Each structure stands twice: as C-alpha cells, then as structure tokens.
Amino acid sequence: NLTSKYVGGRIYEIDIVSLEPRIMCKITRDEEYKDIYDHVSKNVIDNSYESKNVKLGLISTLYGAKEDTVKKLSGLSKDAVSKIREWFKVDQLNKMLSDQYEANQKITNFYGRNVYSKSSLINHFVQFSAVYSTMIGFYNYINASPSGIDLIAIIHDAIIVDVHPDNFNFIDNTYYVKDNVMNIKLPIKKEVLSWRKKEYKKRWEAVLE
C-alpha cells in the first residue's frame, strides 16, 4: 500500500545479503566474501551440496544448534557440519562468550553493547552485532545519498526508501553499504515494491489541494 510521493517515483526495499554469516566471518576470521555460501561450499566443504543446504547449515550453526540438529535440518554430513563449525571458530567463540558471561553476568557485542541473556550466546552475539553493523551501514548510505531518497522504514537487515526518478541510477548502481566501525562492506540487493505512475499526478495534486 506504500506509494511514492514523487511523480514517477519508486518505493525500494534494500536488503543486506547473507548478513549474519558475513558478520560472523568478519569477526572470527577478519575475511569478507561476495557470496559467503558459495565460498563455504567450494572451499570449506566438498561442494557436493546445493546452496540451500549450505545456507541452512550455516544459519542453524550460527543460531546455536548442536551438530546433530544442524545435520538433520540441513542435510549436510556430520563431517561437513564439523568443518563449518571449525572454519567459523564456533567453539572458540562460544568459550570466549561463556567465560565473559561467567565473569560479568553479561556479554557484549562487537560494538560493546551489553547482552544479559546466558542462552544461545553465539546467536545473541552475532545477531546483536549484525543489527548494529546494518544500522551503521545504512546510516552512512542515507547520509551520502542525494536529496530525493527518503527513508520510510527499517526492518532489521533492510530499509525501505522512497526514491525520486532522478535517483534511480544512484540506487541501481550502489552494490554495498559500508560499516566503517567494523570496516566491512555489506553487499545489498534491491527490489522495487511499487512504482507511482505519472497518470496519478492529477489525482495526487487534487488530494494535496
């Protein structure tokens, strides 16, 4: 039901691609990849699984599922799951967070913000770090945007913006946003949600009057 306030304008949804695995990879390995699932499939496990299986394996691992659960959910072998956990340094991160919680009754995300829950430590750490990275990246993006790109809503790893026709190229030719605190580029994908056709101009002007 969202309609652009600009004649011929568009409502875009801009999403960050593979946010949580990308953040985990940056934090534990200080590495960035254009397609994290493809990289893991080709370079970490034996490349015999479909992308959806790798994605399920990665996501469920980062959300704190045990190896047997990850194997059941994703269809990956036990060896593949073990390799993913080892590559992402899951056990080391979990120990660090557990020790931090025992010492302080809390953990902090990458940006130093507190988390007071003891359950699903890696999940809380990655999700909370990821949403901060997203907000920094989108904040920088919106601030650098020309007039005529208006923020409508924020949805975790996505924003919805109203875009004047003069700025379609700016949107279409932007391929990532940058979090300058973590020093990470976050690839984005764009989708047009609605397009206000010019024939509605008179109707819109009548409403304004």
N, C-alpha and C positions, 0 to 999 in steps of 0.2 A: 503493500500500500504506500510505500515511500515514493514520492515524486520529486524530481529536481525542481528547484525554484528558478533555474535558468532555462530560457527557451532553448530547446535542443540539448539540454544538459543530460547528464547520466548520473545514476547512483551506482557507485562501485563498491564491491567488497574486496578488500585487500588482505590476504592471508599469508602468514609466515609458513613456509614449507618445513615439515618434519621438525617442529620446534624442540620438543623435549630431548629426543636423541641427539640433536645437533648441539644443544646446550651441554648435555652430559659429556659428549665427545670433547667439547672445548674445555670443560672444567677438568676432566680426568686425563686427557691426552694433549691438550693445547693444539688440537688439529681441527681443520674445517674441510668439509667436502660439499660439493654442489648437490650430490644425491647420496645421502648417508646410507640409505637402504641398499642402493646399488653397490656402494663401496664395501659394505659389510658382506653382502652376498658374494662378491667376486674376490675379496681379499682376506676375509676373516673365516668364513665357512666355505664349503666346497662348491658353491654356485649351482647346486642342483635343485634349489627351491625357488618357487615363484615369489615375486615381490611381496605379495600379501602375507605369505608365511613368515618371511623375514621381518616384515613390519609388525606382525602380531608377536613374534618372538622378542623383538626389541622393546616394544611398548610394554608388554607384560613383565619383562625383566626389570625395566626401569620403574615400574609401578610396584615392585617389591614381591612379585610372585616367586615361589620356590621353583627349582629346576623341573620337578615333575609336573607342576602346574603349567609352566611355560611350554614344556614339551607337549602336553595334552592340548593346550589352547592353540598352539601354532602349527603343530605337525612337524616341527623340527626334531632331529635326532638329539639324543642326550649329549652326544659329542658336540653338535652344533651349538646347543644352548650353553654348554661349558665354555666354548670358545668365545661366544658373545660376552658372557659374564667376565671372562678373563680379559678380553680386549677393552671392555669398558671399565675395568678395575672395580667391579661391583663390590667384591669382598673387602677390598682396602677402604673404599669409600664408606661402606657400612660400618666398619670398625671405627673409622675416624669419627663418624657421626655418633655412634654409640658411646664412645669414650667422651665425646663432647657433652652429650646429654647427661651421662653419669656425673660428670664434674660440675655441670652448671644447671642441671634440670631444664635445659633448653638446648637447641641447636640454632645456628644462624645460617641463612642462605648465603650465596656468593657475595651479596651486597651488604652483609652484616645485619640483616633484619631477623628478628627473633621468631622461632617456631617452638611452641611449648608442648607439642604432642610427641609422645615416645613411639607411637605406632607408625609403621611404614616410613621410616626415616628417609630412605632414598627418594621415595615418591614425594614427600613433603619438600625435601631439599631441592630436587630438580624442578618440580612444578613451581615452587615459590621463586626460585632463581629465574626460571624461564619467563614468568609473567613480568618480572622486573625488567629483564632484558628486552622483552617485547615493548613495554611502555617507553623505555629509553629510545629504542629504535624508531618507534612511531612518533615520539615527541620530536626527535631530530628531523624526521621526514616531513612532518607537518610544518615545522618551523622553517624548513628550507623550501617549502612549496610556494609557488606564486599565488597571488590573490585569485580566488575563484576555485579553490579546493577547500571545502568546508567539512570539518569533522562532524559526523552525526552520532556515531556510537562506537564503543569499544567492546569487543567480545573476546576476551582472553588473548588469543593469538591472531586477532583480526580487527580491522577497523572498517567502518562504513563511511564513505565520503560522498558529498555532492560535488560534482565537477562541471565547471563551465566548459562549453565546447572548445574554447581556446586552449584548454589544458589537457585535452585527451592525449596528446602526444607525450606530455610530461608524465602522465600516469603510465601509458603503454611502454614508454622507454625507460622506466625505472624497474630494476631487476632485483634489488635488495635494499633493505634498510640496515643502518649500522648502529650497534650499541658500542659507543666509544669507551664505556667503563670496562666491559669485559673484552673489548677490542675484537668483536666478532661481526661478520657480515651475515645478515639473516635473509636468505632468498625469499622472494614473495611471488605469489600468483594473484592475478586479478580476474574478477568476474563482474560483468555488467548486470546489475539486478533490475534496473528499469531505465527507460530512456524516454524523456519527455519530448514528444514530437511537436514540431513547430505549429501544427494546426490547433494546438491547445492554447496558443498565445492569447487570443482574444478572450477565451473563457477565463484564463488566469487573470488577465487585466481587469475583467469585469468583477472578479472576486475581490481584487485589491481595492477597487473603487467602492 
